[in-house]
Amino acid sequence: MVRSEKRPKSPDEAAAKATDSAQQHLCVTLVPLFNHLETADQQKINQLVSHRHFAKGEQILTPDGEPQLVIVARGNLKVYQLSAAGREQLLRVVEPGGYEGESQLFGAKNADLFAEALQPTEVCVLKQADFQELLLRYPQLSLKLLELTADKMTAVEQQTQFLLMEKVEERLAKYLTDLQVATTSSSLTIPMKMKELAAYLGTTPETLSRKFKLLEEKQLISRKGSRVTVLDTEGLEEL
């Protein structure tokens, strides 16, 4: 009997395996809800999530969908709701490390909430039963979830402040100064398309374009596509 020898893995195969392993742990290590846990616990949680890829424009969460926690690993998604007239209102853009769907896991009904991939996006999905089991196994997750949910509510309140401002240039200036504080840099990258940003600020893309030009004329910012450099922080804050 001839014993077959195990073929050693080629460098390409080894690299692919390492990449797969990194992708499998990417969601758990990124999201603040889990990354404070011990590595062994993160690995256990990782076994419960499923990895899915979505093309640009593909819907990830819908009102009639199954309750689940969606964690963004790569790419980003927009969360929006539809008005009675069918108009889309952008609520937020979720970037890598962010998540959506936790409210439905606690029994809240999703009446009008959608999530859609803004570009090719990889997510990790955690089903409702597995999520509830995790909260029982790791009680500290409940406190962390409350903290993160409070942060999301604060973001919603900030958007409400935008919409209460009468002038669109005031909303835009507030958005840019908030983004500057969040990134601790005067060189900013708008994390969404102008259409989404216009919807977020409660205006039209045409009006938003004019307001960007207005801020440039006032020499408060310089802009090239989605890249914005703040030239006068105090001027923006005064506006």
ZIMO-V253303 format. One record per helix or strand of 3 or more residues. SS is the DSSP state (h for helix, s for strand). FROM is the first residue (numbers start at 0). TO is the last residue. If there is no record, write none. Layout:
SS | FROM | TO
SS | FROM | TO
//
This chain:
h | 10 | 29
h | 38 | 45
s | 49 | 53
s | 58 | 60
s | 67 | 73
s | 75 | 81
s | 87 | 94
h | 101 | 104
s | 112 | 116
s | 120 | 126
h | 127 | 136
h | 139 | 163
h | 167 | 182
s | 186 | 188
h | 193 | 199
h | 204 | 216
s | 220 | 223
s | 226 | 229
h | 232 | 237
//
